[in-house]
Amino acid sequence: MKAIRIHQFGGPEVMQLKNVPDPDPGPGQVLIHTRAIGVNPVETYFRAGMNPNLPLPYTPGSDAAGEVASIGLGVRTKAGTRVYTSGSVTGAYASMMICDAADVHPLPDNISFAEGAAVNTPCATAYRALFHRARALPGETVLIHGASGGVGTAAIQLARAAGLTIIGTAGSEKGEQLARELGAHHVLNHRSPGYLDDVMKITEGRGANIILEMLANVNLGKDLSILARNGRVIVIGSRGKVEIDPRELMMRDADIRAMMVFNTSPENKASIHAALGAALETETLKPVIGRELPLADAAQAHKLIMEPGAHGKIILIP
């Protein structure tokens, strides 16, 4: 089979497409014929050496969609079943991959393989941020930074279905249009000076109850000044340090809460994917695909995902 292998940490060029033996599933495992692979920013961090304890060589990735090829002892899933994944034993950047059975989920017929590969990290992150960390309630207002990206597009759809008022930000006209089409009530361009002042105007001075923060090192200090009383900032992404004024939190009895989807307990993970599966079936949730590239172009995908102006999910096709 074909697989991307990383033999040393470094830039995107360290990813090499190799021929490797087909893996065999062990007890409680599933072998999947991969049809589409989701690319996530965290995979660029690992490739660059953020986790130096990661054994080398390795195949990156956890998110994919495809068909069950074979199963190990104790697994009931049938061969040929369409599935998406929420974890991988052997790595998702490959034409075949092994997953633990708990990380394999049914993919509804109305959802393409590319869309299925875009479910796990972005959609589970959006769901956990909104409902497990922020405890979002119908009628509250949520500000979604980076609303045109993978997490942002999922968050808009999930928040709209839950009865929240949505303010989204994007950095281009194309991104703004996408956010509106997905259901954002208000859309702001984060390249415009003073755009956050509009949040206070939209909320008639109350501020946002919830802020989903994708780039905390740039926005967190400003976020605190536009929070409602008892508001919650959920830090989903950051690329550096930031200085804040704690008095902004004190005046509002507000919280900063952080999260990584990898910290989700097995029980919560199961509940998240039960909810996402139902949303996919009803098309309350429809992942947005921004670009599809062949597996051999994994290095290009890693460059693109770190550029500003995200528009949906980047997918690799084996």
Summary of the structure (lengths in Angstrom):
residues: 318
radius of gyration: 19.7
end to end distance: 9.8
largest distance: 61.1
contacts: 1130
relative contact order: 0.16
helix: 35%
strand: 27%
